[in-house]
Amino acid sequence: MSPEEFRASAHQVVDWIADYLRDIREYPVLPNVEPGHLIDSLPSSGPEQGEPMETILDDFKKLIVPGVTHWNHPRFFAYFSISASGPGILGEMLATALNVNHMLWKSSPAATELEQVTLGWFRQWLGLPDEFFGMIHDTASMASMHAILAARELASPETRLTGQHPPLILYISEHAHSSIEKGAMVVGIGRDNVRHVPADAEFRMRADALEQLIAQDLAAGKKPFCVAATLGTTSSTSVDPLSAIAEIATRHGVWLHVDAAYAGPAALLEEHRHILDSAARADSLVVNPHKWLFTPADLSILYTRRPDVMKRALAIETPAYLVTAQHERALNYSEYTLALGRRFRALKLWFVLRYFGREGIAQILRGHIRMAQNLAEEISKDPNFEIAAPHPFSLVCFRYRGSDDENRAILDRINSTGHAFISGTELDGRFVLRLTIGNVATTAEDVRSTWRLIRSSAPRATGSRV
Ligand SMILES: Cc1ncc(COP(=O)(O)O)c(C=O)c1O
């Protein structure tokens, strides 16, 4: 592709992106397509001859976009809603254009050092200790897997060489994200050695139950090695009692990992800073700017106070092709990660942090939390609905006062309209609806119109359709 052809096509692409972001509300949040729709509309084998960019871009608009679920839509309220903000998209575009692989400092000094600087800024904003070493992973799942690996290394250093280890036990609450259990499996801990600590009535890990399980395992000759606390659980954003858990972890000498993938950024706000009060005692902590920090997927940050252990867990004899001159300021990030290759992810985060600034980010997060709290108030005023869990952040769990099937039917009805996308989960054995706010463009009216739609979709409908 010649520079001139690139320039012309890139202008078209940027125009399309700008229009897309401007007109995003005109798209149905969920596409109205059947499984296989795209496979059936594309040729079954690739083109022998190259095709003009015009044709490819046309097909992108005609064939791809209609099958897209618009995570960038301001009424995407499912799972944990996210947004790829303008500055984040621009940073991503430039990172793609540079296409560096900063596995080593030498293979891209700027990418390596920007990651250090950006994660340092963010660490200060979260109030985490200076000795926390930060690294970027693609997802929280990978970040947590690395934390579990380092925990295993600390508890059983010989495993790296022999593959053998004593019966190591990991503890999570029954509401922890599935990625922790998967990480434990990948690291060779085994699912049977993951204990699900019971939660209290507000879906938080019970510290007394953790203590009891650890005592039982010790009595049975097992070796507790890691506990993962969650700040902002996936189903309900409950916050595990970090201080009590840290106390137990310290007493038993087990690695404390904190999963703050969603709620971590809330600690930027004075009124929510306390969620990270005891995080300074953690051995590792994960937070996802690609969830609630307007950064395009993917970008997850793992902080650890034990980078030495992380490095040792992955230590190999450096192959000749990766040997570079040593310098105390030249950090080789790939020594701390399973993946050798590393994309320049810090660039988009740097764009986001600089464009919005700490105060700008705090204002948007506060706006999301306020909209969620207002929604919760409306829900609790409606006799046909009930709040299903405490809602400290920007997620509200609620249900129609009826059967699980009726709630599932409401969910399907909402989502089939294309107006909004909400999701569901199970709490206390009952199906509940989840509405989360995390998009930079979401307005109070987006939330209100969705609530009107939910009310009018209930069997005993109140309110009017949108
Ligand atoms: C609390 C929590 N931890 C971890 C994850 C996994 O995140 P990722 O998709 O980045 O692996 C999620 C995903 O929603 C989550 O809610």
The ligand as a Tripos MOL2 file, in Angstrom:
@<TRIPOS>MOLECULE
LIG
   16    16     1     0     0
SMALL
NO_CHARGES

@<TRIPOS>ATOM
      1 C1        -13.9180   -8.8080   39.0810 C.3       1 LIG1
      2 C2        -13.4060   -9.2970   37.7640 C.ar      1 LIG1
      3 N1        -12.1870   -9.8320   37.6880 N.ar      1 LIG1
      4 C3        -11.6670  -10.2820   36.5260 C.ar      1 LIG1
      5 C4        -12.3970  -10.2110   35.3470 C.ar      1 LIG1
      6 C5        -11.7930  -10.7210   34.0870 C.3       1 LIG1
      7 O1        -11.4330   -9.6530   33.2820 O.3       1 LIG1
      8 P1        -10.7140   -9.8560   31.8710 P.3       1 LIG1
      9 O2        -11.8150   -9.9630   30.8720 O.co2     1 LIG1
     10 O3         -9.8750   -8.6290   31.6890 O.co2     1 LIG1
     11 O4         -9.9070  -11.1020   31.9340 O.co2     1 LIG1
     12 C6        -13.6810   -9.6540   35.3790 C.ar      1 LIG1
     13 C7        -14.4740   -9.5500   34.1510 C.2       1 LIG1
     14 O5        -15.5470   -9.0210   34.1090 O.2       1 LIG1
     15 C8        -14.1870   -9.1910   36.6090 C.ar      1 LIG1
     16 O6        -15.4200   -8.6860   36.7020 O.3       1 LIG1
@<TRIPOS>BOND
     1     1     2 1
     2     2     3 ar
     3     2    15 ar
     4     3     4 ar
     5     4     5 ar
     6     5     6 1
     7     5    12 ar
     8     6     7 1
     9     7     8 1
    10     8     9 2
    11     8    10 1
    12     8    11 1
    13    12    13 1
    14    12    15 ar
    15    13    14 2
    16    15    16 1
@<TRIPOS>SUBSTRUCTURE
     1 LIG1         1 GROUP 0 **** ****
